[in-house]
Amino acid sequence: MSRGPRRAGAGQGAAAAVQLLVTLSFLPSVVEAQVTGVLDDCLCDIDSIDNFNTFKIFPKIKKLQERDYFRYYKVNLKRPCPFWAEDGHCSIKDCHVEPCPESKIPVGIKAGSSNKYSKVANSTKELEDCEQANKLGAINSTLSNQSKEAFIDWARYDDSQDHFCELDDERSPAAQYVDLLLNPERYTGYKGSSAWRVWNSIYEENCFKPRSVYRPLNPLAPSRGEDDGESFYTWLEGLCLEKRVFYKLISGLHASINLHLCANYLLEETWGKPSWGPNMKEFKRRFDPVETKGEGPRRLKNLYFLYLIELRALSKVAPYFERSIVDLYTGNVEEDADTKTLLLNIFQDTRSFPMHFDEKSMFAGDKKGAKSLKEEFRLHFKNISRIMDCVGCDKCRLWGKLQTQGLGTALKILFSEKEIQKLPENSPSKGFQLTRQEIVALLNAFGRLSTSIRELQNFKVLLQHSRCHCEKGQLFPSTSASPSAGSWGTADSPALGSLQPEVPAEPLAVHHSTQTASVGSRK
C-alpha cells in the first residue's frame, strides 16, 4: 500500500491542529480587545465598570438577594398571553417553578401591609385592617406607621401613567410567592417556535426598527449574507438617542440572559442528578467575534450599558429608602434592620461611582415632542412586559417578568426625579411610591446584571485557560484540568433554554392576522 496518501493526510491533520492552536490562542485576546474601551452614548469605560462591580457591588448585592425581604417574589405565572393563542406550557422538568408554601413566607411579607415591629402587628385586628386596606388599592408594604387615611389617599392616586411595566395583581388567587433562591435562572431546554416568537415580537415590533431595515433584529435570525455582522448596525446610528437607548436596553437584557444560561448550563445528568456549569461552546456561539461576525462584542457592550442605567436608577432612588418611615418589613426585627443597613450601604456605593449615565440628555428637546416620545418609549417597554406572559416555560417566564419589571422600575425612577426630590420625610408620598413587588424586582434585576458581568470575567478566565493548554500542545483539554469540571460543555447541545429561541427551519409567523404584540394592538 502506498504511504503517500497517509503522509499527506497526516500532514493535513498537523496543519489543522496548528490552525486550531492559533485560533484558540488568539480568541481570548480578541474577546478582551473588543469588549473594552468607552461605551457609546455615555462617558464610561468597561474596565471601570468591571472593577467597580467586582470589588464593591457584586459581593453586597449577592448577600442582599439572600435576605428574606428580597428572596420571596409574588408573581402570577398563569396570566394568559394577550397577543396570540398559547402553544401550551413547557413540560420539561427544569421549566417547572416550585411555589413557596404559605408556612414558609415570613409573616410580615405574608400580611401584605403589616408595618410594625411588634407582635400586635400580626394580631387578627391588624390583619383585618390590612385586608381592608388592600381592597382600597395598591399598598406600599415598605412604609411603617401609616394611617388608614394614607392608604385611602394612595387608592385615589392613579400612578398608572408612571409605570413602565404591566404589574401583576398581587391580590389575584393565581399569584403565588416564589423563593428565588430555590428557583434559579439557568438552562431549561426551552426552545423552538414558542421561544422564537417571543423574542421576535420583542425585537421586530417594539424596538423602533426602521421600515428600511429588512433583516430581523433578533440575534438568532437566519443569516442574511452581506447584511450580517457589525456593518448591519449602521441603521442604529440614524435613530435618536432615546430609541438607541431603548434598543440597547433590550439587547443588553438579552445578552445578560444568555450569559446566565451559558454559565449555568446542564452539562450532564447521571442517575437523576444534574450537573450544572459553564458551557464554552454556547458562550462562543453567542459572543465570539468571529462566530458572530463582530456582533457578539456589541451585545456584551449593551449589557454594560444596561448595567449603567440600572446603577444610575439605584443612586437616584436612595433618598426614598433613606427616610426613617421606610422599613423593609418581614417581621424579624434584627434581620430587617440589617437588611436596610446593607441596602443603604449599596446605595452609598452606587452614588460613589464617578461615571454615571446622564438621563437628562434624554427627552430634552421640544417639550411637546419630548413628552410624546417619552410616552411612546414607555408604552413600548410596557408592551414588552406584557409579552413575558407569552413565554411557555414557567421558570423562563418568572425570570423574564422579574427582570423586565426591574428594568421598568429603574426607568420609572430615572424619570421621576422631581417627585423623589419632594418626598416627605415622615409621611407617605402620593407623588412617588414603590410597591414591595417593584422593590424586589429592582434589586434582583440589578443583581442579575452584576452576576452577568462577573460570569463574563469567569468566561474570559476559561478562555485564557484554554489558550494556556493549547500553548502547551494540549489541543483538547480534559475537564479534570479545567478550572471548572465540565467547563467545555456539551459539544452537541442545541440551543440555550430559558427564553432562548431555536432558529426554525422556516420563518414563523410572529403574530396572528388580527393582533400583534406591538403597541398599537394593546388590549
Salt bridges, closest charged atoms under 4 A:
ASP41 OD1 - ARG244 NH2 2.72
ASP41 OD2 - LYS248 NZ 2.66
GLU66 OE2 - LYS62 NZ 3.65
GLU86 OE1 - ARG397 NH2 3.31
ASP87 OD2 - ARG197 NH2 2.95
GLU98 OE1 - HIS96 NE2 3.26
ASP129 OD2 - LYS125 NZ 3.33
ASP153 OD1 - ARG156 NH1 3.67
ASP159 OD2 - HIS163 NE2 3.24
ASP159 OD2 - LYS412 NZ 3.93
GLU166 OE2 - ARG79 NH2 3.63
ASP168 OD1 - ARG79 NH1 2.85
ASP168 OD1 - LYS401 NZ 3.12
ASP169 OD1 - ARG171 NE 3.24
ASP179 OD2 - ARG71 NH2 2.59
GLU185 OE1 - HIS260 ND1 2.63
GLU185 OE1 - ARG448 NH1 2.96
GLU204 OE1 - LYS209 NZ 2.57
GLU205 OE2 - HIS511 ND1 2.69
ASP228 OD1 - ARG215 NH1 3.14
ASP228 OD2 - LYS293 NZ 3.30
GLU230 OE2 - ARG298 NH2 2.56
GLU269 OE2 - LYS93 NZ 2.57
GLU282 OE1 - ARG285 NH2 3.26
GLU282 OE1 - ARG286 NE 3.47
GLU295 OE2 - ARG215 NH1 2.95
GLU295 OE1 - ARG299 NH2 3.40
GLU322 OE2 - ARG351 NH1 2.75
ASP349 OD2 - LYS60 NZ 2.59
GLU359 OE1 - ARG312 NE 2.84
GLU359 OE2 - LYS316 NZ 3.18
GLU375 OE2 - ARG378 NH2 2.83
GLU376 OE2 - HIS380 NE2 3.93
ASP389 OD2 - ARG79 NE 3.50
ASP389 OD1 - LYS401 NZ 2.70
ASP394 OD1 - HIS89 NE2 3.33
GLU417 OE2 - LYS316 NZ 2.72
GLU438 OE2 - HIS163 NE2 3.72
GLU438 OE2 - LYS412 NZ 3.14
